[in-house]
Amino acid sequence: MPQVVRSRTGALRGSSPVPPLPHRFRSLADREAVEVLHRAARVLVASLPALTDRLVEALYAQEPAYRAAIDSDRAEVWQEVHHSLRHNVGSLIQPREFRESAHRTSRWIGEVRAEQGVPLDAVLHAFRMGGAMVWQDLVDETARRDPDDIRLLVHVAADVWNFVDEHCGVVADAYRQAERRLSWRRENRQRLMVAALLDGTARIADLAEAAEMLGLPEQGRYAVLAVAGNHRGATGGAPAAAVGGAEAPLPGAGGGVRPSVTLPGPEGVARPSPALPAAEPGGAVLWHPGPDADFAILPLTGPSGELSELAATLDVPPGTRAGIGSAVEGLAALGEARRLAETALRACPASGGTVLLDEHLPDALVVSSPALAGALADRVLGPLERLDPTDRDVIVETLTAWLDADGSAQRAGARLYCHRNTVLNRLRRFEQLTGRCLTRPRDAVEVSLALAARRLVGG
């Protein structure tokens, strides 16, 4: 059996080690070091104005981010530095009395500098410069009073620098919290401004501010893109479309998800119409959510055919509908551009796709007045309702194919996989049932619009 020997500390060798004491007890040297620190710190408190002057000059010389603030209002920066030094040096002497006020001061500085846009690295550098200057003054004062006491400051050096690091942490936390608040306010202002522009409620006096805030020319050419899905959630919420497995809920809509489209060009990216306005790199495309569709403000800088090219290259996922309104002039006309985009969206087939309003004006006329469109469809196509549904659908399909083929029975027959005479027979039957003559321009226009109404508004 091994021999058990008691050490001078009372622990038994060969047994489990004794856990450390829960409290830190300072040695005699530590206590003497604290007294030396307090004596030197009291001298610093008495000469704080001179210390503040030197720190402000050092900041001006060594920290470029503070230079503009000092040039703008040196007195304000001086008061901030003096306030911080007074509380922080006071904390070295009376930590209990000054700790909370010192923390409040550091938090306040972090918030103010975040609001002023001073980089966080510069603020932390300024605090560390202040800590280094205070420490050097403590050493210099101690050397002046009694050089032998300098060795005692070693015992409190870690405490002083831990104090500096603690306040750097307080500043950083306050800075980041303020930054998040400022970001939220900025994004909320952008959201409200974009909403006002698209609603047509923005004041003329606010357009210059909106242009600067959003990075858009006040008098530029614009169009609006409206995007929606063709399915709705179980609760009747916003349109839904799943893209790449990522579904993001549309704000304020029950059960729906936002559609996603890919804008063409090098800056185009698949975007699920974010809740906050966001600019595409290089494209300044701003998105804004709505209850039934999402909208993108499209700055136009190219030729007149730019919208046609955009519509042709827009990447729209299956089941998603996209409508592009006509071009307008200036931010003040974005409300009208949104209404035009909504009209184009209503003219989009339920199965999905992209509709450029300028290329689908007859359909736009139909969806602009659903009641009149339904009345026209009933008047022109109503007699077909007496037929068997299958027979009726064949005649409607034939009419549609014939119109799409520019009145060519040959091409319509090829599309329908039947003989041209079969197409002509079905067209004659339609004329007999409805009393319309397809070779009469007025009747042909009415039939075309009635078919569009039946397809788009359920007439």
WOCORHU-V712357 format. One record per residue. N is the residue number from 0. PHI is phi in whole degrees, 0 to 359 (NA if undefined). Layout:
[[N;PHI] [N;PHI]]
//
This chain:
[[0;NA] [1;293] [2;286] [3;263] [4;243] [5;273] [6;280] [7;292] [8;274] [9;96] [10;281] [11;266] [12;293] [13;95] [14;258] [15;295] [16;294] [17;283] [18;296] [19;294] [20;295] [21;289] [22;242] [23;271] [24;253] [25;286] [26;284] [27;300] [28;297] [29;298] [30;296] [31;296] [32;295] [33;297] [34;296] [35;297] [36;300] [37;296] [38;298] [39;292] [40;295] [41;296] [42;294] [43;296] [44;299] [45;290] [46;243] [47;300] [48;303] [49;293] [50;297] [51;296] [52;302] [53;295] [54;290] [55;297] [56;296] [57;294] [58;297] [59;298] [60;278] [61;249] [62;236] [63;302] [64;294] [65;271] [66;298] [67;295] [68;296] [69;290] [70;297] [71;288] [72;206] [73;299] [74;297] [75;293] [76;296] [77;299] [78;297] [79;297] [80;296] [81;297] [82;299] [83;294] [84;296] [85;300] [86;285] [87;286] [88;292] [89;299] [90;293] [91;291] [92;267] [93;231] [94;301] [95;294] [96;285] [97;255] [98;302] [99;291] [100;294] [101;296] [102;296] [103;299] [104;297] [105;295] [106;297] [107;298] [108;298] [109;301] [110;292] [111;297] [112;293] [113;296] [114;295] [115;278] [116;81] [117;288] [118;301] [119;299] [120;302] [121;292] [122;295] [123;294] [124;298] [125;297] [126;295] [127;290] [128;298] [129;297] [130;298] [131;294] [132;292] [133;296] [134;299] [135;296] [136;292] [137;298] [138;295] [139;295] [140;293] [141;294] [142;296] [143;293] [144;284] [145;201] [146;305] [147;294] [148;281] [149;300] [150;297] [151;287] [152;295] [153;303] [154;289] [155;244] [156;300] [157;298] [158;297] [159;296] [160;285] [161;297] [162;298] [163;298] [164;297] [165;300] [166;287] [167;298] [168;295] [169;298] [170;298] [171;297] [172;298] [173;296] [174;298] [175;292] [176;297] [177;296] [178;298] [179;295] [180;297] [181;296] [182;297] [183;297] [184;297] [185;296] [186;294] [187;293] [188;297] [189;297] [190;300] [191;295] [192;292] [193;297] [194;299] [195;295] [196;297] [197;288] [198;279] [199;77] [200;255] [201;292] [202;283] [203;304] [204;294] [205;266] [206;294] [207;296] [208;295] [209;297] [210;299] [211;292] [212;296] [213;265] [214;71] [215;237] [216;289] [217;295] [218;252] [219;284] [220;267] [221;220] [222;222] [223;239] [224;255] [225;248] [226;231] [227;207] [228;265] [229;253] [230;239] [231;237] [232;292] [233;298] [234;267] [235;78] [236;274] [237;289] [238;300] [239;233] [240;200] [241;264] [242;233] [243;59] [244;78] [245;254] [246;238] [247;247] [248;293] [249;279] [250;303] [251;77] [252;234] [253;274] [254;76] [255;268] [256;229] [257;282] [258;285] [259;223] [260;229] [261;247] [262;284] [263;287] [264;97] [265;296] [266;268] [267;292] [268;219] [269;294] [270;227] [271;276] [272;43] [273;296] [274;290] [275;254] [276;302] [277;219] [278;268] [279;289] [280;303] [281;81] [282;248] [283;51] [284;274] [285;257] [286;256] [287;213] [288;275] [289;231] [290;294] [291;240] [292;202] [293;253] [294;236] [295;237] [296;274] [297;251] [298;292] [299;247] [300;231] [301;264] [302;289] [303;297] [304;275] [305;298] [306;292] [307;297] [308;295] [309;297] [310;298] [311;288] [312;254] [313;294] [314;268] [315;250] [316;296] [317;303] [318;83] [319;253] [320;251] [321;225] [322;234] [323;245] [324;281] [325;290] [326;289] [327;230] [328;252] [329;88] [330;298] [331;296] [332;263] [333;293] [334;299] [335;295] [336;298] [337;295] [338;297] [339;295] [340;294] [341;295] [342;296] [343;298] [344;294] [345;293] [346;278] [347;281] [348;301] [349;298] [350;284] [351;112] [352;130] [353;237] [354;237] [355;265] [356;306] [357;299] [358;260] [359;223] [360;294] [361;300] [362;298] [363;297] [364;299] [365;296] [366;285] [367;289] [368;223] [369;303] [370;296] [371;294] [372;297] [373;296] [374;296] [375;295] [376;298] [377;295] [378;292] [379;275] [380;258] [381;306] [382;302] [383;289] [384;295] [385;282] [386;277] [387;299] [388;308] [389;293] [390;297] [391;298] [392;294] [393;295] [394;295] [395;296] [396;297] [397;293] [398;303] [399;298] [400;295] [401;294] [402;293] [403;295] [404;268] [405;58] [406;80] [407;265] [408;293] [409;295] [410;291] [411;297] [412;297] [413;296] [414;290] [415;265] [416;59] [417;216] [418;286] [419;300] [420;294] [421;297] [422;298] [423;296] [424;296] [425;292] [426;293] [427;296] [428;296] [429;300] [430;297] [431;294] [432;287] [433;256] [434;75] [435;266] [436;241] [437;289] [438;271] [439;271] [440;308] [441;298] [442;294] [443;297] [444;296] [445;297] [446;297] [447;298] [448;292] [449;295] [450;295] [451;296] [452;298] [453;297] [454;283] [455;262] [456;240] [457;75] [458;290]]
//
